[in-house]
Amino acid sequence: MGKSMLEPITLNKGTPGEPCPIEATLDVIGTKWTFLIVRDLLLEGTLRFSNLLKGMEGVSPKTLSLRLKELEAQGIVKRTVYPEVPPKVEYTLTERGRQLESIFIELKRFGLTLQGK
């Protein structure tokens, strides 16, 4: 079971050959387009595929679909299919996905310092 979000955590070098928790986080949000998918879902709550596609200029439908499947497999995104014709599919963040918000805020904070703001 994972560590509680409230337990104090310190940075350490870790043990060679054992998975690094920071690397695991970067594997989730570090691939191209994934960060933007999570950001948009944090801001909007729930979105359909077409809305996600419109919000990310340059992403192909195939790549967006692949990233959404990866996020779903990691427990970050929940996919809901409604039995309609044509099928209606919505994406929303899970509780685990919503935990990324504080990380995104700190990334923005640091990015603003890089931009001199």
N, C-alpha and C positions, 0 to 999 in steps of 0.2 A: 504494500500500500504506500502511496506517495506521502510526502511530507505535507503537513498542514500549512496553509498559507500564513498562519500566525506564528509558527515556530521560527525563532531566529535562525538565519542561515548566514554562514560566513563563506567567503570565497576561499577555495583551497585548490591546490594543484591536482588533486585526485590521484587515482592509482592507474598506472599504465595498463592498458588492456581493458579497463572498465569504462562503460559508457559515461560520457560527460553530460550532465543535465543541461548545461548552457548550449552545447552542441545539439542536443535533442530539440531544444526550443527553436534554435536557428534553422534546424531541418524543417520545422513546421512553417515558420513565417519567412524563411529566407529564399525560397524558390520564387522565380519570376511570376508575378501576378498574384501570388497567394496573399501577400501583405495587403494588396488593394481589395481583394475579396473580403478578407476579414475586416478591414477598415470600413468598407461600405456596409457590411452587415452590422457592425457595431453602431454605425450612425443611423441606419434605416430600420434595423430590427429584422424585417423579413423582406426578401426580394425574390422575384421570379428570375429565371435564367436570362430572359431578354433584357430585363432591367440591369442586371449585372453586366451583361455584354455591352450595353449602351454606355455604361459608366466607365468603361476601361478601353479607351481608344487604342487600337492596335492588337488587342488579344483576339485570337481566332476562336470560334466556337469549340473546336476540338480541344484546344489547350484549356479553355475555361472549364469544359466538361471534365477533363482529366484532373485539374486542380480541385474542383469541387468533390470529385470522387475520393481523392487523397485526403482532403479535409474531413470528409464523412468517415473514412476508414480510421482516422486518428481521433475521432470523437469530438471534433471541433465544430462541425456543421451537421445540422439535421436536415434531411431532405424529406419533404412531405408531398406525396402525390395524391391529388384529388381525382376521384373517378368521374371525370367529365369528358366530353368530346368537344374540342380536342383536350387531351389531358392537361391539367393545371399542376405545375410543380413549383413549390416554394422552398426557399432555403433560409434557414435561420441558424444563429449560433446556439450551441449547447451551453450549459453552465461552464464547462471547461473552456469553450471558445470565448465566453464573456470575460474570463479571467485574464485574457490577453490585453484587455483595455488598459490596465495600469502600465503594462510594458510599452504599449503604443504611446501613451502619454509621456513616458520618460524618454522614448526615442524622439518624440516631437520636441520635447524640452531641449534635449541635447542638439538636435538639428537646428533649432532656433539659435543656439549659441554659436554653432558653426557658421550660420548666416549673419552673425553679428546683430541679432535682434534681441 
